[in-house]
Amino acid sequence: MERPPIQRARLRGRLRLQLDKTRLLHDRGGGMKLHPRARGVSLVELLVSISIGLVVVGALVALYLSTARSYRQLEALAQLQSNARYVFEIMGYDIRMAGNMTCQLPSQANPVNFVSSYTSNWWSNTDRPLFGQDESADSNAVGDANFPQTAPGGYGPNALRGDTLVVLRANADDVTPGLVSSYNSGTTQPIVLGSGSFNAGSLLLLTDCQTTASLFQMTGNTGGIQHSTALASPSAGAQDMAGAKVLPLSANAYYLRNSGRKYSNSSSLIPSLYRQALTTSGGAVATEAQELVSGVTDLQMLYGVGTPNADGILVITAYTEASNVTDWTRVLAVRVTVTLESQDDNVIAESRSFTLGNGTVITDRRLRRSYTMTFGLRKRLS
């Protein structure tokens, strides 16, 4: 009996569905192709993905290293700039005040003249309150007996090649000036002060702020300032010194030397800027080596010497080295150039060779910069 068309269609559909299920089971069991929706990643796609990932990771690492190096460079540069500012602040103040006696006088070439200098020590050469020397490869051949080549603090053996500068002035920074109540010129009688307090052994400056300034050493303070005429005494024309000022002498010598310390992970000694300062010890004159800034590899000075113009006024026409200065009383300005290096190595990308002040050549990756500033002597420019 023939089936109706509807039943035949249903039968064919069931047979086709059964056949599809059989094929699917056969494919899973026999290792043949999976269903398209169940496909994985091919080997080529996997390699491409890994390559892209490595490129991204490499770019991030390079960016990090570059950022870290830039940070180290900026940090080192900030350190150098800070040290340079400190050098200029300390040296600039001394240079500007060179020869100053705290007197309010009209503009003159030499408003106050020292009667005489005490011996030939660098710290008492009052005839030239500012003078310098050019660098020398031999630290002991400084070329001037007045410079502290044998001063306490080990200047000689540790000195580096570089210019040196000596500045003398009255020290009125943290000291109350003494005012003379009575004093007879040319005698060893005590100088009676109405005010002021000083230490025995100090070198003192006595000035009437008119024509004369005298240098003497204080030997005692009982009933006034005891002094010795063997050093210097007021001139014969300055008999009446009542009201004159008495101030301690400030003498500083700036130079380079090895600090004795070494950089971390390096055999190189750290070069530093030092100041040899006048002081007293046990009632006697002494000097003290003071480290100001570390990492200073070079110190150079040029001097602006004044030349009289048509009106007789000193005008700076050029800056010259210390060896070319013939009259230090005509020096109106000092141009200071300081070279500093970073404390840390591995700052710049490539190693560079550099010659230290003592002639030693080193190769490293430290950052180095030179800074220049010019300072005028107020006493001579006013």
Summary of the structure (lengths in Angstrom):
residues: 382
radius of gyration: 40.3
end to end distance: 137.8
largest distance: 162.1
contacts: 1093
relative contact order: 0.15
helix: 26%
strand: 34%
